[in-house]
Amino acid sequence: MTEPEVRWLKDKQILLISPQDWDHIPISKHHYAEALGLANRVLFLDPPDWSMRPGAVRRSVTGRPGVERITWRPCLPRSLRFHAPRLYRIWIGREVRRLLRILQASPDLVWCFDFNTYPDLRAFGARRVIFHPVDPVSDPRQARIGRTADLVFSVSERILASVTRHAPLPASAVINHGTGTEFAALAQVAARRPGRDGGIHCGYFGNLDRQTINVGLLRAVARQHPDITFHYWGPISDGSPLAAALADCRNCLFHGALPKAELANAAAAMDCLLLSYQDHETESDRSNSHKFIEYFATGKVVVSTRMSIYADDPELVRMSTSPDDSDFVDIFSQTVRDLETHNAPARQKRRKALALQNTYPRNIARIDNMLCQIDAGTVSNKETRQ
C-alpha cells in the first residue's frame, strides 16, 4: 500500500509532548513519534520526572530512526500547578525556555498530547503548535490550552467539543485513532472465512488494568457462555479487578502481553472481539476507543458496550442499544449465534478497509494538509471532520 506524501511534515524539528513516558506500553504518542521520525527529527518529551534532581535534563536514544527521548525535571515545586496556577504558568514558561537552551533546540512544530503540564504552548517558541488531546478533557483550564495552538485535534466529536467550546479560534478536526504497522499489515491480508475447528473463540486485548473496563459485563458474558473460550492479552497486575472477576471462569484464558506482530496474528484467529467500557472521568467518555481500529484490522465482528462512534452502524460494530448496556449480554448472544452473517467476507473487507484508511502515515498526511492550509491562509476555524 502506497502511503500519501507530505509537504509540511518533513525535514522539520518536532517537539512531541507526551503525558506518558517513552517506556510506557506503546500508544498513539509513540506511534506518531515513530512515523514522524522517518522524515523529521523528533524530540519525544517525557512528562516531568520528579525523582530527578531539580533542573536535570537527560537525552537518550530510543532505537527508533529520527526519535530522541528527553527526560527532565523543572526547577519549580510540583504543588504550584495545583495551588498557584498563575504563578505556575509563568514559571513553567521560563523552565521551558531553559530546557530549549540546554537542548539547543528550535522546534518548527510543537505537537502536544499533554493537557496538564504546559498551560501556554507558545512558550516553546515554535513556528506552529498542535494541541491533540485523545482522552476526556474535564477541566476548562485544560481545554483553554487549545487557545495557544494553531490546530486542535481529537479522536471524537465529544472530546473535541469539550476543547473548542473554551478555545473556539484555532482550526480543529476529528482525526481517528491510528492503525499501527503490524495491524496495518494484518488489514491487508484477505478476509478469512468464518468458522473454525474447536468451538468459538472470542478475544480482548489492551491494558487489562484500566479502571474503565466494565468487568461485570465481561464476567456475565463468560458465565452465560461456558462453551466459548475467551482470550485476554495485555499487561495485568496482581489483584486486578478483571482477573478477580473472571477467576472462577475456566473458559477465560490470560496470555499476558505479546509483541504487536504476535498479538495481531493471535487476534486474527478469533471469531469475534470484545470491548466493554464504562464511564470514567479521566479515562473514557465512551466516545471512541483505540481498540476499534486494531480490532477492525482483523476483519472480525466486534461486540461493544455503548460508544458514540459507530453507534449507528450495526454492520460494522455490534453495540449495546441501551445507555446502561443492559442488553450487552443479549447482543453478544445474538452475535455468536449468527457469526456467518456478521463475519461475512464483505463485512470483514469493510472493517479492514477502515483500518487501512487510518494508518499513522495517512493521519499524518491529513494533518500535514491542514498545516499547509494554515501557511497558505486558507484554513478556517470551522471544525472539520475526517
C-alpha positions in Angstrom: 0.0 0.0 0.0 1.4 3.4 -1.1 1.4 5.9 1.7 0.5 9.6 0.9 3.2 12.2 0.5 3.6 15.1 2.9 4.8 18.6 2.2 5.0 20.4 5.6 5.9 17.5 7.9 9.3 16.6 6.5 12.8 17.8 7.4 11.4 19.5 10.5 12.4 19.5 14.2 9.3 18.4 16.1 8.9 18.5 19.8 6.3 15.9 20.7 5.0 16.3 24.3 3.5 13.1 25.8 1.7 12.6 29.1 3.2 9.0 29.1 6.9 8.4 29.1 8.8 6.6 26.3 8.9 3.3 28.3 5.1 3.2 28.6 3.3 0.5 26.6 3.3 2.0 23.1 0.2 4.0 22.3 -0.7 6.8 19.9 2.0 9.2 21.1 4.8 6.7 20.5 3.3 5.6 17.1 3.1 9.2 15.9 6.7 9.8 17.0 7.9 6.8 15.2 6.1 7.7 12.0 7.2 11.3 12.1 10.8 10.3 12.8 11.1 8.7 9.4 11.1 12.1 7.7 11.9 14.5 10.6 13.9 14.9 13.8 11.6 14.2 16.7 12.3 15.1 20.3 10.0 13.0 22.5 9.5 14.9 25.7 8.5 12.7 28.7 6.3 14.1 31.4 8.5 15.7 34.2 10.3 13.1 36.3 10.0 14.4 39.8 12.5 11.8 41.1 15.3 13.6 39.2 17.2 16.5 40.8 15.7 19.9 40.1 16.8 21.3 36.7 18.2 17.9 35.4 17.8 17.2 31.7 18.7 13.8 30.1 18.8 12.9 26.4 18.8 9.3 25.3 18.4 7.3 22.1 15.1 5.4 21.5 16.2 2.9 19.0 13.8 4.4 16.5 15.0 6.4 13.5 14.8 10.1 14.0 13.4 9.9 17.5 15.3 11.1 20.6 14.0 10.9 24.2 14.1 13.9 26.5 13.6 13.4 30.3 13.7 16.3 32.7 12.6 17.9 35.9 11.7 21.6 36.1 13.2 23.8 38.8 9.9 24.5 40.5 7.7 23.0 43.2 5.3 20.5 41.8 2.5 21.8 44.0 2.4 25.1 42.2 0.3 23.7 39.4 -2.5 22.9 41.8 -2.2 25.7 44.3 -0.9 28.7 42.3 -1.8 28.2 38.7 -1.0 31.8 37.6 2.5 31.6 39.1 2.9 28.1 37.7 2.1 29.3 34.2 4.8 32.0 34.3 7.4 29.7 36.0 6.9 26.7 33.7 7.2 29.0 30.7 10.6 30.1 31.9 11.6 26.5 32.6 10.5 25.6 29.0 12.8 28.2 27.6 15.7 27.0 29.8 15.1 23.4 28.6 15.3 24.5 24.9 18.5 26.4 25.6 20.1 23.3 27.2 18.9 21.1 24.2 19.9 23.8 21.7 16.6 23.2 20.1 14.4 25.4 18.0 11.4 23.3 17.2 9.5 24.0 14.0 6.5 22.3 15.5 5.2 21.5 19.0 2.8 18.6 19.0 1.3 18.3 22.5 -0.8 15.4 23.7 -0.5 16.5 27.4 -3.2 18.8 28.8 -1.9 19.1 32.3 1.7 20.3 32.3 2.0 23.2 29.8 -0.8 25.8 30.0 0.7 28.0 27.3 2.2 26.1 24.4 3.5 29.4 22.9 6.3 29.3 25.4 8.1 26.8 23.2 8.5 29.4 20.5 7.7 27.0 17.7 6.5 28.1 14.3 3.4 26.0 14.6 1.6 24.4 17.5 -0.8 21.4 17.6 -2.9 20.5 20.7 -4.0 16.9 20.4 -5.9 15.5 23.5 -7.0 11.9 23.0 -8.6 11.4 26.5 -11.6 13.2 28.0 -10.9 16.9 29.0 -12.9 17.6 32.1 -11.4 20.9 33.3 -11.8 24.2 31.4 -8.2 25.1 32.3 -7.1 22.0 30.3 -9.3 23.0 27.4 -8.0 26.5 27.3 -4.6 25.2 26.3 -6.1 25.0 22.8 -6.2 28.8 22.7 -2.4 28.7 22.4 -2.3 26.3 19.5 -2.8 26.7 15.7 -4.6 23.4 15.3 -6.7 21.3 17.7 -7.3 17.6 17.0 -9.0 14.8 18.9 -10.4 11.3 18.3 -14.1 12.1 18.8 -16.6 14.9 18.3 -17.3 14.8 22.1 -13.7 15.3 23.2 -13.0 17.9 20.5 -16.1 19.9 21.5 -15.0 19.9 25.1 -11.9 21.8 24.0 -13.4 24.1 21.3 -16.2 25.4 23.5 -13.4 27.1 25.5 -10.9 27.6 22.6 -13.1 28.4 19.6 -10.5 30.1 17.4 -7.9 27.5 16.3 -8.8 25.3 13.3 -9.9 21.9 14.5 -10.7 18.4 13.3 -11.5 14.9 14.3 -8.6 12.6 13.5 -9.5 9.0 14.3 -7.2 6.7 16.2 -4.3 5.3 14.2 -3.6 1.8 12.9 -0.1 0.7 13.8 2.3 -1.0 11.4 1.6 -4.6 12.5 -2.2 -4.2 12.4 -2.0 -2.4 9.1 -0.2 -5.4 7.7 -2.9 -7.7 9.0 -5.6 -5.5 7.5 -4.0 -6.0 4.0 -4.5 -9.8 4.3 -7.6 -11.1 2.6 -10.6 -11.7 5.0 -10.8 -15.2 6.3 -14.0 -17.2 6.0 -16.0 -17.5 9.2 -15.8 -20.6 11.4 -13.0 -22.7 12.9 -12.5 -26.1 14.5 -12.7 -26.4 18.2 -15.6 -24.1 19.0 -16.0 -20.3 19.2 -13.1 -18.1 20.3 -13.5 -14.6 21.5 -10.7 -12.1 22.2 -10.0 -8.9 24.1 -6.6 -7.1 24.2 -5.2 -3.9 25.8 -4.3 -2.7 29.2 -6.2 -5.1 31.4 -5.8 -2.9 34.5 -7.7 0.0 33.1 -10.3 1.3 35.5 -12.7 2.0 32.7 -13.2 -1.7 31.9 -16.7 -2.9 32.8 -15.6 -6.2 34.4 -19.1 -7.2 35.5 -20.3 -7.4 31.9 -17.3 -9.5 30.8 -18.0 -11.9 33.7 -21.7 -12.1 32.7 -20.8 -13.0 29.1 -18.3 -15.6 30.2 -20.6 -17.2 32.7 -23.5 -17.4 30.2 -21.4 -18.9 27.5 -19.2 -21.7 29.1 -18.8 -23.3 25.6 -17.0 -20.2 24.3 -13.3 -19.6 25.0 -12.4 -16.1 25.9 -8.8 -14.9 25.4 -7.3 -11.9 27.1 -4.0 -10.3 26.0 -2.2 -7.4 27.8 -0.5 -6.3 30.9 -2.3 -7.2 34.1 -1.3 -6.8 37.8 -1.8 -8.9 40.8 -5.2 -8.2 42.3 -6.6 -6.8 39.0 -10.4 -6.4 39.2 -10.7 -8.1 35.8 -8.7 -11.1 37.0 -10.7 -11.3 40.2 -14.0 -11.2 38.3 -13.0 -14.0 35.9 -11.1 -16.1 38.4 -13.8 -18.9 38.5 -14.4 -18.8 34.7 -12.4 -21.7 33.4 -13.2 -20.6 29.8 -11.2 -17.4 30.2 -7.5 -17.5 29.4 -5.0 -14.8 30.2 -2.0 -14.8 27.9 -0.1 -11.7 29.1 1.4 -9.0 26.9 2.7 -10.0 23.4 4.8 -8.2 20.8 2.5 -6.4 18.4 3.1 -8.8 15.5 2.3 -11.8 17.6 -0.8 -10.1 19.0 -2.1 -9.2 15.5 -1.8 -12.9 14.5 -3.5 -14.1 17.7 -6.3 -11.7 17.3 -6.8 -12.6 13.6 -7.6 -16.2 14.8 -10.6 -15.1 16.8 -14.2 -15.4 15.8 -15.2 -12.2 17.5 -13.7 -9.4 19.7 -15.0 -7.7 22.8 -14.9 -4.1 24.1 -16.5 -3.4 27.5 -16.1 0.1 28.9 -17.9 2.2 31.5 -17.8 5.9 32.0 -14.7 7.3 33.7 -14.0 11.0 34.3 -10.4 10.9 33.0 -10.0 7.7 31.0 -13.1 7.2 28.9 -16.2 9.2 28.0 -17.2 6.3 25.8 -17.0 8.3 22.6 -14.2 6.3 20.9 -11.6 3.7 21.6 -8.3 2.8 20.0 -9.3 -0.8 20.2 -11.8 -0.4 17.4 -9.2 0.4 14.7 -7.0 -2.5 15.7 -10.0 -4.8 16.0 -11.2 -3.8 12.6 -7.8 -4.8 11.1 -8.7 -8.4 11.9 -11.9 -8.1 10.0 -13.9 -10.0 12.7 -17.1 -8.8 14.3 -16.7 -6.5 17.4 -19.3 -6.6 20.2 -19.1 -3.4 22.3 -20.8 -1.5 25.0 -22.4 1.7 24.0 -20.0 4.2 22.3 -21.0 7.3 20.4 -18.7 6.4 17.4 -20.1 3.7 15.1 -23.3 3.6 17.2 -25.5 3.8 14.1 -23.6 1.2 12.1 -24.6 -2.3 13.3 -22.9 -4.0 10.3 -19.6 -2.5 11.5 -19.9 -3.0 15.2 -22.5 -4.9 17.3 -23.2 -2.5 20.0 -25.5 -2.1 23.0 -28.5 0.0 22.2 -29.3 0.9 25.8 -27.3 3.7 27.6 -26.7 1.5 30.6 -25.6 -1.5 28.5 -28.3 -3.7 30.0 -28.6 -5.5 26.7 -24.9 -6.1 26.2 -25.1 -9.8 27.1 -28.1 -10.4 24.8 -26.3 -8.6 21.9 -23.3 -10.8 22.4 -25.5 -14.0 22.4 -27.3 -12.9 19.3 -24.0 -12.2 17.5 -22.3 -15.5 18.3 -25.4 -17.4 17.1 -25.0 -15.8 13.7 -21.3 -15.4 13.1 -21.6 -16.4 9.5 -23.6 -13.3 8.8 -21.5 -10.9 11.0 -18.2 -12.3 9.7 -19.3 -12.4 6.1 -16.4 -11.6 3.7 -18.0 -8.2 2.6 -18.3 -7.1 6.2 -14.7 -8.2 7.0 -13.4 -6.4 4.0 -15.2 -3.2 5.1 -13.7 -3.3 8.6 -10.2 -3.9 7.2 -10.6 -1.0 4.8 -11.4 1.3 7.6 -8.3 0.2 9.5 -6.2 1.0 6.4 -7.8 4.4 6.0 -6.4 5.4 9.4 -2.8 4.3 9.4 -0.5 6.7 11.1 1.0 7.9 7.8 -2.5 8.6 6.5 -3.5 10.5 9.6 -0.2 12.5 9.4 -1.0 13.3 5.8 -4.4 14.8 6.8 -2.7 16.9 9.5 0.1 17.9 7.0 -2.6 19.2 4.7 -4.1 21.4 7.4 -0.6 22.8 8.3 -0.2 23.6 4.6 -3.5 25.4 4.6 -2.5 27.5 7.6 0.6 28.6 5.8 -1.4 29.4 2.7 -4.0 31.3 4.8 -6.8 29.1 3.5 -7.8 27.1 6.6 -10.8 28.4 8.7 -11.6 28.0 12.3 -14.7 26.0 11.5 -14.3 22.4 12.8 -13.7 19.9 10.0 -14.3 16.2 10.2 -12.1 13.4 8.9 
